[in-house]
């Protein structure tokens, strides 16, 4: 609308496009996983006629183990992704050095794919091959389909995922601190989990700019059915 706004700046003012907005993946994944695992766990052991204290203690052990596992899982996953991208980029660098004529062919292929004519590509290709750095950036984005800011910090992702798991895992366990009847505590835990899923969905919708109702329903449906499946499996196994 307003032509004076720098499109790049406008783009980056939206939460989703800020680096932090990207971490919506870690938050949603961690919270959902922490909550679902804990509720499934609680519901599973409650049927076995155990004391509230035992549910609380084993629940805390479960959350701790889950947090550590999510932390290292995310750390390794992020590092592997960085390594894979870096390897691809190194190979592209080598190809540019060793087989530049093949790269020129690729420039034409890529732009022909975008609907450019040979005459239109000629000056672009000339410009690209005159600067090795430009050519590499172009190949990274258009041939490898890797973003130039692909690098994600393993420790940061790991912390977000681990802490989100912890944040999702603790609420279902809270009723066990106050309620002495384990079945009543389990019902509270389910209600608390429902509320946390709605809250997470609402927060997620603020980052992704989607409707809060749709976002919350999605969290409740997916998280709820995962917990239900976990519960049914637990029951089935305990029956067998
Ligand atoms: Zn290439």
Boltz pocket constraint, residues with backbone or C-beta under 6 A from the ligand:
constraints:
  - pocket:
      binder: B
      contacts: [[A, 92], [A, 95], [A, 103], [A, 106], [A, 139], [A, 143]]
      max_distance: 6.0
